[in-house]
């Protein structure tokens, strides 16, 4: 959710991986490549031209295709851990449910964009839309085009995220309303539990 602390938690987790000596790369969506960053500017510009839900989806997937080909696959092939600030679940929630395009259709198109690549684990950071927006106001963050849709739209997206987290393998729903440090602790514990062969000796 917007204001849940995704970017902060992704950075903190990547920093922790560095501290415990695990090779990794941190990226963001949409973005992470020259093409992706250009598309990000179009997608999120609140003063830009309007666009249909279909255009929004296809732009998002074009950015993802570049991200997977240029960033994610090379990182995984090198044996490193890929940490992404957003990935496919956000598209299922925002465009599939929020924009009403249908999760099944969005999943089909997403498989084409990613060549079937899936995340090993997805952390769904959950906060009420009103709390997320309050955090953004406190941080004086200017709302982008999607964030400006309002609380009603964002609550639909939140409900979609919660449903998707229950149904998708590898997805974990975390309460992101506590402190930054507490959420970071939860994130670490999930990874330690899921992948003990990599993380069990690196608690703390």
Secondary structure as UniProt FT lines:
FT   TURN            2..3
FT   HELIX           6..19
FT   TURN            20..21
FT   STRAND          24..28
FT   HELIX           34..44
FT   TURN            46..47
FT   HELIX           53..67
FT   HELIX           68..72
FT   HELIX           73..77
FT   TURN            78..79
FT   STRAND          81..85
FT   HELIX           88..91
FT   HELIX           92..98
FT   HELIX           103..114
FT   TURN            115..116
FT   STRAND          122..126
FT   HELIX           129..138
FT   TURN            139..140
FT   TURN            145..146
FT   HELIX           147..149
FT   HELIX           151..167
FT   TURN            169..170
FT   STRAND          171..175
FT   HELIX           180..194
FT   HELIX           196..199
FT   HELIX           200..202
//
